[in-house]
Amino acid sequence: MKRKIMFVSLGCDKNLVDSEMMLGMLAEKGYEFTDDEREADIVVVNTCCFIGDAKEESINTILEMAELKKSGAIESLIVTGCLAERYREEIRTEIPEVDAVLGTTALDEIGEALEEAARGDGHDHYKSLAEKPLTGVDRTLTTGGHFAYLKIAEGCDKRCTYCIIPKVRGSYRSVPIEALVREARKLAEQGVKELILVAQETTVYGQDLYGYKALPKLLRSLCGIEGVRWIRILYCYPEEIDDELIRTIKEEEKICHYLDLPVQHAADGVLRRMGRRTDRRQLEEIIGKLRSEIPDICLRTTLIAGFPGETQEDHEELLAFVGRMRFDRLGVFAYSQEEDTPAADMPDQIPEEVKEERRAQLMELQQKIAFEAAERMAGKSVTAMIEGKLAGEDVYVARTYKDAPNVDGFVFINTDRELMTGDFVRVKITASYEYDLIGELEDEPA
């Protein structure tokens, strides 16, 4: 009888795709899965180390699972992902309960690693960071089945000074269009209605394979897949957004008028030290063009507060920029000093309390902008996708095209009609509560 595996997937949605691939490969080998550590024989922790908080969460999770191993509650403990790639020696030295460590490009060896651990002969598995992205794997979806992430590339070439990703994921490597279309068709056959394109950067997709930015071509190919209703694009670097991409988003009905473009800052001196490729004027021009060409576009961004050398004037410039741009969605991270990055050794590191204070000021401003935008939605009709139902209540939870899963808001719909997760409905917005909307069903088709 095959042993039961519990997977703990930490970090970003790109990491989640890796977990789903490993789950799929292990399912083919006949393994069973559980979410209950009391039933698990094996635990696999897929880790993240992007910023300090993510690293701490990964380490604490490994230590927690190591205690289960020490007590005899589980037989094997495997660690994968970015932390495993970056700190392979430290994990094996400091946490001897770990049976095997897999690097970011060795996911296809998860079955072999488990078999070795069962024999008491665990080996670490690593490959070159230049390895081609894994394709052709039947993933085991963990997102509920109505939406799925489609990872279109691995690694990054931008080399921002605060970021460790190129060291743990390698240079940018695109997945061929034909492989992505095959994967997307399989997902659609499983009932997936929303595809969410992810990579460290989606906008330069295909440059390494085809010699040109092929994201528009990929998008048009995906739009032809029956069953897919929404296609959402995340992680678009502003400087790579060109006229062809904008035209494709405008012309293809399935592409959500939603872009996630992480700008990180608006003060030119800070942007230069970050190694970013845009200045404030260019950012404002790109955002202005997007809104001019696609008036109903929803723009999400992320910012870093307290980057080394950030002055109070820089911070105030960023506040003013946020006030002018009025992003629909915005998240702020306090700068995390990551070893082995150029920014970690820069002078004028900002005290933690100042970073947190600046982060809070930015979020307070964005909260006001977001709440006002939500209030203005009252009386409008929108299309929404059902996410689920509140237990014991006649209230369904849904998302509009403006809402990416797990990061944006919801629409709460009061109705006694029977709806299914993944259904598309028309909703009239009647009120708002902070970031979320409240509405009622309309009779017209979605």
Secondary structure, 3 states (H helix, E strand, C coil): CCCEEEEEECCCHHHHHHHHHHHHHHHHCCCEECCCCCCCCEEEEEECCCCHHHHHHHHHHHHHHHHHHHHCCCCEEEEEEHHHHHCHHHHHHHCCCCCEEECCCCHHHHHHHHHHHHCCCCCCECCCCCCCCCCCCCCCCCCCCCEEEEECEECCCCCCCCCCHHHHHCCCEECCHHHHHHHHHHHHHCCCCEEEEECCCCCCCCHHHHCCCCHHHHHHHHHCCCCCCEEEECCCCHHHCCHHHHHHHHHCCCEEEEEECCCECCCHHHHHHHCCCCCHHHHHHHHHHHHHHCCCCEEEEEEEECCCCCCHHHHHHHHHHHHHHCCCEEEEEECCCCCCCHHHHCCCCCCHHHHHHHHHHHHHHHHHHHHHHHHCCCCCEEEEEEEEECCCCCEEEEECCCCCCCCCCCEEEECCCCCCCCCEEEEEEEEEECCEEEEEECCCCC
